[in-house]
Amino acid sequence: MKNNKVLYPAKSSPRIKSLREAARLMDSALCKFTGLKPLQRKTVTYYGLATHALNTTEIFPQLAVSGPTSSGKSSTMKVAGVFAYQPHAFPIGNKTLPVIREELSKAHDGTAVIEEADESWKGEVGFESLLSGRYDRATAEAGFMEGGGAKGGKWTAVTRKTYGATILHRRKSFIDAALETRTIPIRTHKVDPKSVTRMPRKLSDDPILAEGYEFSKAAQAWEGGVELPAADSVPGIDGRVMDTFEPLLAMAKLLGDHAFIKEIKSVLLHRTEELGFAQETENEALVLRAILHHTHDERGRRSFNYVRLRAIADWIEDEFRTTIHPRQVGVLCRDLNLKTKSSNGAAVVVPDWRIIVRSCAEYGVTDDALPSKVAISSRSSGRVCVGRYLTDNHPLHLLKAKKARKRPEKGPKTMSFNLRDMAREEGN
C-alpha cells in the first residue's frame, strides 16, 4: 500500500483484472448514488463480486440493508444487483410462503434481491426459516406436495433447491438469532440530497451501471466461475463470524486489498461480541434467566425458594415469544445439573447458586442479579466458597476457603410451650 492506494500484484489473470475493474466501477456507483461510507462501499462491493463464486461455495451469507427513509437503501440494492451473479429481484409485500419459496427457487445458485423483506403474509417466522436454509447448500431445500387437483389425483412430493446469495432490505432485525449471525449488516444514514445523484429510472442509461451490466454478462459466461482463495483467519474472531465474512475477506485477498482486512477487523470484533448476546437466547440461557427472575424480588433480594417449571415456561413465552414445554424445561434444568422434583403437586426446580452462577458464566448470561462476590456456606462439608464463580477446584476459592473463619452451625429453630397454661386455656 502506498499513498492510500492498494498496490496489486504485477501478474494477474484476465478474470482478476476484470474483477478489479468491476470493483472500481461498483465503488464509483455506490459513491455516486448512495451516502455509504468507504468501508461500507467496500463491503457491498466485495459481497456483490463474491456472488460470482457461488458455484464453488458451500455456504453464503445474507446482506441486509437497513436504515431510515430516503437514506439510499434501494439505490444500494440496485447497484449491488447490477454487478451480482444472476440477480433475481422480487418484493415480499403480502406474498404467501409458497410464492416466496418459488421465487427463492428461481434464484438457486444466483442472487435474490428482495425489497421490503420485513414480513410476509403469515408473519416472519416462516420467511426467516426459508432464508436460514438458503445459507447452507446442504440444507437449502424446500419440500411440498404437488398434484391431486383432479378427483382421485395423486399427490407427489416435490423438492426445490434454494441455495444462493441474498440481498434484502429490512427495517427490523431478524427474530432468529442464528440467522442474524449469518447476515452482514449495512446501515444507511440520511445524507444531503445535493451530495448524491438521483438514480435514473432505466439503470442502463447511466454509463457506470451500463459497464456493470456488461461485466455481469461477461462474468456469467466464465467457465467454472470464480474460485476464491482461503481467507486468512483473524485473531480473536469467532469461527461463525469468520464463516459469515469469509467470502468478502477471500475476495479482498484475491484482489490484493489487504487494507480491507485491517479496516473491517473492528466490525468482526463487534459481531463477535454480538454473538455472545445471541447465545443468551439459547434455551439453556433462557431457563437460567427465568430462574434468576423468579428467585429475586423487586428489591433484588435473592431467595432459595423452589421455582415451578410452568412458571419458567410462561415467563420465557411472555418475554421472548419462545415456546418451551414445562417437561422440556425440566430436561434442560437437569442438563444444567439442577435438581427437579415434585412439591405440593407441582414440578419444581431447586435453585443451587453454585450451579446457577457457574452455568451463567458458561452460557454467557449476564445479569444484575448475579453478584460480583458470593459467599455460600456448605454445612455438609464445612467449607466456605468465596469468589466470582463458584467452582470447587478454583485455586483462589480454595485459598479463601482455607482462610475463611468457620462460624458455628446454628441448629433448627424450636418453639417452647407451657403445658399448664395450655390446659388452663382449654378448660376455660
C-alpha positions as CSV (number, residue, x, y, z in Angstrom):
1,M,0.0,0.0,0.0
2,K,1.4,3.4,-1.0
3,N,-0.2,6.9,-0.8
4,N,-3.5,5.3,0.4
5,K,-3.7,3.2,-2.8
6,V,-3.6,-0.6,-2.9
7,L,-0.7,-2.0,-5.0
8,Y,-1.9,-5.1,-6.8
9,P,0.5,-7.8,-7.9
10,A,2.0,-7.2,-11.3
11,K,0.9,-10.6,-12.7
12,S,-2.7,-11.4,-12.7
13,S,-5.2,-13.3,-14.9
14,P,-7.7,-11.6,-17.1
15,R,-10.5,-12.5,-14.8
16,I,-8.8,-10.9,-11.8
17,K,-8.2,-7.7,-13.9
18,S,-11.9,-7.8,-14.8
19,L,-12.9,-8.2,-11.2
20,R,-10.7,-5.2,-10.2
21,E,-12.2,-3.0,-12.8
22,A,-15.7,-4.1,-11.7
23,A,-14.7,-3.3,-8.1
24,R,-13.7,0.2,-9.2
25,L,-16.9,0.7,-11.1
26,M,-19.1,-0.6,-8.3
27,D,-17.4,1.6,-5.7
28,S,-17.8,4.7,-8.0
29,A,-21.5,3.9,-8.5
30,L,-22.1,3.5,-4.7
31,C,-20.3,6.7,-4.1
32,K,-22.4,8.5,-6.8
33,F,-25.9,7.2,-5.8
34,T,-25.6,6.5,-2.1
35,G,-24.2,8.0,1.0
36,L,-22.3,4.9,2.2
37,K,-19.0,5.3,3.9
38,P,-15.8,3.9,2.3
39,L,-15.8,0.7,4.4
40,Q,-19.5,0.1,3.7
41,R,-18.9,0.6,0.0
42,K,-16.1,-1.9,0.0
43,T,-18.3,-4.4,2.0
44,V,-21.1,-4.2,-0.5
45,T,-18.7,-4.3,-3.4
46,Y,-16.9,-7.4,-2.3
47,Y,-20.2,-9.1,-1.4
48,G,-21.6,-8.4,-4.9
49,L,-18.4,-9.6,-6.6
50,A,-18.2,-12.7,-4.4
51,T,-21.6,-13.9,-5.7
52,H,-19.7,-14.9,-8.9
53,A,-18.1,-17.7,-6.8
54,L,-21.4,-19.2,-5.7
55,N,-20.8,-22.4,-7.8
56,T,-17.6,-23.1,-5.7
57,T,-19.0,-22.3,-2.3
58,E,-21.0,-24.4,0.3
59,I,-22.2,-21.6,2.5
60,F,-23.0,-18.0,1.6
61,P,-24.3,-15.2,4.0
62,Q,-27.1,-12.7,3.5
63,L,-26.5,-9.0,3.0
64,A,-29.2,-6.9,4.9
65,V,-29.5,-3.2,4.1
66,S,-31.4,-1.2,6.7
67,G,-31.8,2.5,7.6
68,P,-34.3,5.4,7.7
69,T,-36.4,6.6,4.8
70,S,-34.6,8.2,1.9
71,S,-31.2,7.1,3.0
72,G,-30.2,5.1,-0.1
73,K,-31.3,1.6,0.7
74,S,-32.9,0.9,-2.6
75,S,-30.1,2.5,-4.5
76,T,-27.6,0.4,-2.7
77,M,-29.5,-2.8,-3.5
78,K,-29.9,-1.8,-7.2
79,V,-26.2,-1.1,-7.6
80,A,-25.4,-4.5,-6.0
81,G,-27.9,-6.2,-8.2
82,V,-26.3,-4.8,-11.3
83,F,-22.9,-6.4,-10.5
84,A,-24.2,-9.6,-8.8
85,Y,-24.3,-13.0,-10.3
86,Q,-27.7,-13.9,-11.9
87,P,-29.8,-11.4,-9.9
88,H,-33.5,-12.2,-9.4
89,A,-35.4,-9.2,-7.9
90,F,-38.8,-9.5,-6.2
91,P,-40.7,-7.8,-3.4
92,I,-42.2,-9.6,-0.4
93,G,-45.3,-7.5,0.3
94,N,-48.2,-9.8,1.3
95,K,-47.0,-12.8,-0.6
96,T,-47.6,-16.2,0.9
97,L,-44.7,-18.5,1.9
98,P,-45.3,-20.9,-1.1
99,V,-44.9,-17.9,-3.5
100,I,-41.8,-16.8,-1.7
101,R,-40.4,-20.3,-1.9
102,E,-40.9,-20.4,-5.6
103,E,-39.2,-17.0,-6.0
104,L,-36.2,-18.2,-4.0
105,S,-36.0,-21.4,-6.1
106,K,-35.7,-19.3,-9.2
107,A,-32.7,-17.7,-7.6
108,H,-31.0,-21.0,-6.8
109,D,-27.2,-20.7,-7.4
110,G,-27.9,-17.0,-8.0
111,T,-28.6,-13.8,-6.1
112,A,-32.1,-13.0,-4.7
113,V,-32.7,-9.2,-4.4
114,I,-35.6,-8.7,-2.0
115,E,-37.3,-5.4,-1.4
116,E,-39.4,-4.8,1.8
117,A,-38.3,-8.1,3.3
118,D,-39.7,-7.4,6.8
119,E,-42.8,-9.6,6.9
120,S,-44.7,-12.0,4.7
121,W,-48.4,-12.7,4.7
122,K,-48.3,-15.0,7.7
123,G,-45.5,-13.4,9.7
124,E,-41.8,-13.5,9.8
125,V,-41.0,-16.9,11.3
126,G,-41.7,-18.9,8.1
127,F,-39.9,-16.4,5.9
128,E,-36.8,-16.4,8.2
129,S,-36.8,-20.2,8.1
130,L,-36.5,-20.1,4.3
131,L,-33.7,-17.6,4.5
132,S,-31.9,-19.7,7.2
133,G,-32.0,-22.8,5.0
134,R,-30.8,-20.8,1.9
135,Y,-27.5,-20.0,3.7
136,D,-26.2,-23.6,3.5
137,R,-26.1,-25.6,0.3
138,A,-26.7,-28.8,2.3
139,T,-30.0,-27.5,3.8
140,A,-31.2,-25.2,1.0
141,E,-34.2,-27.3,0.1
142,A,-37.9,-26.6,0.3
143,G,-40.3,-29.6,0.0
144,F,-44.0,-29.6,-0.7
145,M,-46.7,-31.7,-2.2
146,E,-47.9,-31.2,-5.8
147,G,-50.8,-32.6,-7.8
148,G,-54.1,-34.0,-6.6
149,G,-56.1,-31.4,-8.5
150,A,-58.5,-33.8,-10.2
151,K,-60.7,-36.3,-8.4
152,G,-58.5,-39.2,-7.3
153,G,-55.4,-37.4,-8.4
154,K,-52.1,-38.4,-6.8
155,W,-50.0,-36.1,-4.7
156,T,-46.3,-36.1,-5.4
157,A,-43.5,-34.9,-3.1
158,V,-41.5,-32.1,-4.8
159,T,-38.2,-30.6,-3.6
160,R,-37.0,-27.2,-4.7
161,K,-33.3,-26.1,-4.2
162,T,-32.9,-22.6,-2.9
163,Y,-29.2,-22.1,-2.2
164,G,-27.7,-18.7,-3.1
165,A,-26.8,-15.2,-2.1
166,T,-29.5,-12.9,-0.7
167,I,-29.5,-9.1,-0.7
168,L,-32.5,-7.7,1.2
169,H,-33.9,-4.6,2.7
170,R,-35.2,-4.7,6.3
171,R,-36.3,-2.2,8.8
172,K,-36.1,-4.6,11.7
173,S,-33.5,-7.2,12.8
174,F,-34.3,-10.9,12.5
175,I,-36.1,-12.8,15.2
176,D,-33.9,-15.9,14.7
177,A,-30.6,-15.2,16.4
178,A,-28.8,-17.8,14.3
179,L,-29.9,-16.1,11.1
180,E,-28.8,-12.7,12.5
181,T,-25.3,-14.0,13.0
182,R,-25.2,-15.3,9.4
183,T,-26.1,-11.8,8.0
184,I,-23.8,-9.0,7.0
185,P,-25.5,-5.7,8.1
186,I,-25.2,-2.4,6.2
187,R,-26.7,0.5,8.0
188,T,-27.5,3.5,5.8
189,H,-27.8,7.1,7.1
190,K,-29.6,10.2,5.8
191,V,-27.4,12.4,3.6
192,D,-27.7,15.7,2.0
193,P,-29.6,15.2,-1.3
194,K,-27.1,17.6,-3.0
195,S,-24.2,15.2,-2.3
196,V,-25.7,12.3,-4.2
197,T,-27.0,11.8,-7.7
198,R,-30.5,10.6,-8.3
199,M,-30.6,7.2,-9.9
200,P,-32.1,7.0,-13.4
201,R,-35.3,5.0,-13.9
202,K,-33.5,3.0,-16.5
203,L,-30.3,1.9,-14.9
204,S,-28.5,1.2,-18.2
205,D,-28.8,4.9,-19.0
206,D,-26.0,5.6,-16.5
207,P,-22.6,4.9,-18.1
208,I,-21.1,3.3,-14.9
209,L,-24.1,1.0,-14.5
210,A,-24.1,0.2,-18.2
211,E,-20.5,-1.1,-17.8
212,G,-21.6,-3.0,-14.7
213,Y,-24.2,-4.8,-16.8
214,E,-21.5,-5.7,-19.4
215,F,-19.3,-7.1,-16.7
216,S,-22.0,-9.2,-15.1
217,K,-23.0,-10.6,-18.5
218,A,-19.4,-11.5,-19.3
219,A,-18.7,-12.9,-15.8
220,Q,-21.7,-15.2,-16.0
221,A,-20.2,-16.8,-19.1
222,W,-16.9,-17.6,-17.3
223,E,-16.4,-21.4,-17.3
224,G,-16.2,-22.6,-13.7
225,G,-17.0,-19.2,-12.3
226,V,-14.6,-17.6,-9.8
227,E,-12.6,-19.7,-7.3
228,L,-11.9,-17.8,-4.1
229,P,-8.7,-18.4,-2.1
230,A,-8.9,-19.4,1.6
231,A,-9.4,-16.3,3.7
232,D,-6.8,-15.6,6.4
233,S,-8.0,-16.1,9.9
234,V,-8.2,-13.0,12.2
235,P,-7.1,-13.5,15.8
236,G,-9.9,-13.0,18.4
237,I,-12.8,-13.6,15.9
238,D,-15.3,-16.3,16.5
239,G,-15.5,-19.1,13.9
240,R,-19.1,-18.4,13.0
241,V,-18.3,-14.7,12.3
242,M,-15.4,-15.7,10.1
243,D,-17.6,-18.1,8.1
244,T,-20.1,-15.2,7.6
245,F,-17.5,-12.8,6.3
246,E,-15.2,-15.3,4.6
247,P,-16.5,-14.6,1.0
248,L,-15.7,-10.9,1.5
249,L,-12.3,-11.5,3.0
250,A,-11.4,-14.0,0.3
251,M,-12.5,-11.6,-2.5
252,A,-10.4,-8.8,-0.9
253,K,-7.4,-11.2,-0.8
254,L,-7.9,-12.3,-4.4
255,L,-7.9,-8.6,-5.5
256,G,-4.9,-7.8,-3.2
257,D,-6.8,-5.4,-1.0
258,H,-5.1,-6.3,2.3
259,A,-6.1,-3.0,3.8
260,F,-9.7,-4.1,3.8
261,I,-8.9,-6.9,6.2
262,K,-7.4,-4.5,8.7
263,E,-10.2,-2.0,8.3
264,I,-13.0,-4.5,8.8
265,K,-11.4,-6.1,11.9
266,S,-13.4,-3.7,14.2
267,V,-16.6,-4.9,12.6
268,L,-15.6,-8.5,13.1
269,L,-14.9,-7.9,16.8
270,H,-18.2,-6.1,17.2
271,R,-20.0,-9.1,15.6
272,T,-18.2,-11.5,17.9
273,E,-19.5,-9.5,20.9
274,E,-23.0,-9.6,19.4
275,L,-22.7,-13.4,19.1
276,G,-22.2,-13.5,22.9
277,F,-25.5,-11.7,23.3
278,A,-27.2,-14.1,20.8
279,Q,-26.0,-17.0,22.9
280,E,-28.2,-15.6,25.7
281,T,-31.3,-16.6,23.7
282,E,-30.3,-20.3,23.6
283,N,-32.8,-22.5,25.5
284,E,-30.4,-23.1,28.4
285,A,-29.7,-19.4,28.8
286,L,-33.4,-18.6,28.7
287,V,-34.0,-21.1,31.5
288,L,-31.2,-19.6,33.6
289,R,-32.6,-16.1,33.1
290,A,-36.1,-17.2,34.1
291,I,-34.7,-18.8,37.3
292,L,-32.9,-15.5,38.1
293,H,-36.1,-13.7,37.6
294,H,-38.2,-15.9,39.8
295,T,-35.6,-16.1,42.6
296,H,-35.4,-12.4,43.2
297,D,-37.9,-9.9,44.5
298,E,-38.4,-6.3,43.3
299,R,-35.6,-5.1,45.6
300,G,-33.2,-7.7,44.1
301,R,-33.1,-9.8,47.2
302,R,-32.2,-13.4,46.5
303,S,-34.2,-16.4,47.8
304,F,-33.8,-20.2,47.7
305,N,-37.5,-20.9,47.0
306,Y,-38.4,-23.6,44.6
307,V,-39.4,-22.4,41.1
308,R,-42.2,-24.1,39.2
309,L,-41.3,-25.4,35.8
310,R,-44.6,-24.0,34.4
311,A,-43.7,-20.5,35.7
312,I,-40.3,-20.7,33.9
313,A,-42.0,-21.8,30.6
314,D,-44.7,-19.0,30.9
315,W,-42.0,-16.3,31.6
316,I,-40.0,-17.4,28.5
317,E,-43.1,-17.3,26.4
318,D,-44.0,-13.8,27.6
319,E,-40.6,-12.3,27.4
320,F,-39.1,-13.9,24.3
321,R,-42.1,-15.4,22.4
322,T,-40.3,-18.7,22.5
323,T,-42.4,-21.8,23.4
324,I,-40.7,-24.4,25.6
325,H,-42.9,-27.1,27.2
326,P,-42.5,-27.4,31.0
327,R,-41.3,-31.0,30.5
328,Q,-38.5,-29.7,28.2
329,V,-37.7,-27.1,30.9
330,G,-37.2,-29.9,33.4
331,V,-34.9,-31.7,31.0
332,L,-32.8,-28.5,30.5
333,C,-32.6,-28.0,34.2
334,R,-31.3,-31.5,34.8
335,D,-28.8,-31.0,32.0
336,L,-27.6,-28.0,33.9
337,N,-27.2,-30.3,37.0
338,L,-30.1,-28.6,38.8
339,K,-32.4,-30.9,40.8
340,T,-36.0,-31.1,39.9
341,K,-38.8,-32.7,42.0
342,S,-42.5,-32.5,42.8
343,S,-43.6,-30.1,45.5
344,N,-47.3,-29.6,46.5
345,G,-48.4,-31.3,43.3
346,A,-46.3,-29.1,41.0
347,A,-43.0,-29.9,39.2
348,V,-40.3,-27.5,40.5
349,V,-36.6,-26.9,40.2
350,V,-34.4,-26.5,43.3
351,P,-32.1,-23.5,42.9
352,D,-28.4,-24.2,43.6
353,W,-26.5,-21.0,43.4
354,R,-23.1,-22.6,42.8
355,I,-24.5,-24.3,39.7
356,I,-26.5,-21.2,38.6
357,V,-23.5,-18.9,38.7
358,R,-21.2,-21.4,37.0
359,S,-23.8,-22.1,34.3
360,C,-24.4,-18.4,33.7
361,A,-20.7,-17.9,33.1
362,E,-20.7,-20.9,30.7
363,Y,-23.6,-19.7,28.6
364,G,-22.7,-16.1,28.7
365,V,-25.6,-14.9,30.7
366,T,-25.0,-11.5,32.3
367,D,-27.5,-10.1,34.8
368,D,-27.5,-7.6,37.6
369,A,-28.9,-10.3,39.8
370,L,-25.6,-12.2,39.6
371,P,-23.4,-10.9,42.5
372,S,-19.8,-9.9,42.0
373,K,-18.8,-11.9,45.0
374,V,-20.8,-14.8,46.5
375,A,-20.3,-16.5,49.9
376,I,-22.2,-19.7,50.4
377,S,-21.6,-22.0,53.3
378,S,-21.8,-25.7,52.8
379,R,-22.8,-27.4,56.1
380,S,-22.3,-30.9,54.6
381,S,-18.6,-30.3,54.0
382,G,-17.9,-27.4,56.4
383,R,-16.3,-25.4,53.6
384,V,-17.0,-21.8,52.6
385,C,-16.7,-20.9,48.9
386,V,-16.0,-17.2,48.2
387,G,-15.4,-15.7,44.8
388,R,-16.9,-14.6,41.5
389,Y,-17.6,-18.1,40.1
390,L,-18.3,-21.0,42.5
391,T,-16.1,-23.8,41.2
392,D,-14.9,-26.4,43.6
393,N,-11.3,-26.6,42.3
394,H,-10.5,-22.9,41.7
395,P,-7.2,-22.1,43.5
396,L,-8.5,-18.7,44.6
397,H,-11.6,-20.2,46.1
398,L,-9.6,-22.9,47.9
399,L,-7.3,-20.3,49.4
400,K,-10.1,-18.1,50.6
401,A,-12.0,-21.1,51.9
402,K,-8.9,-22.1,53.9
403,K,-8.5,-18.7,55.4
404,A,-12.2,-18.1,56.0
405,R,-13.4,-18.3,59.6
406,K,-15.9,-21.0,60.1
407,R,-18.9,-19.9,62.0
408,P,-20.7,-22.4,64.4
409,E,-23.6,-24.0,62.8
410,K,-27.0,-23.0,64.1
411,G,-29.4,-25.7,64.9
412,P,-33.0,-25.7,63.9
413,K,-35.3,-23.2,65.5
414,T,-37.5,-24.6,68.3
415,M,-40.7,-23.4,69.9
416,S,-41.4,-23.9,73.7
417,F,-44.9,-24.4,75.1
418,N,-46.2,-24.0,78.7
419,L,-48.4,-27.1,79.1
420,R,-50.0,-25.7,82.3
421,D,-51.2,-22.6,80.6
422,M,-52.4,-24.5,77.6
423,A,-54.5,-26.8,79.9
424,R,-55.9,-23.8,81.7
425,E,-56.9,-22.2,78.3
426,E,-58.6,-25.4,77.2
427,G,-60.5,-25.6,80.5
428,N,-61.9,-22.1,80.0
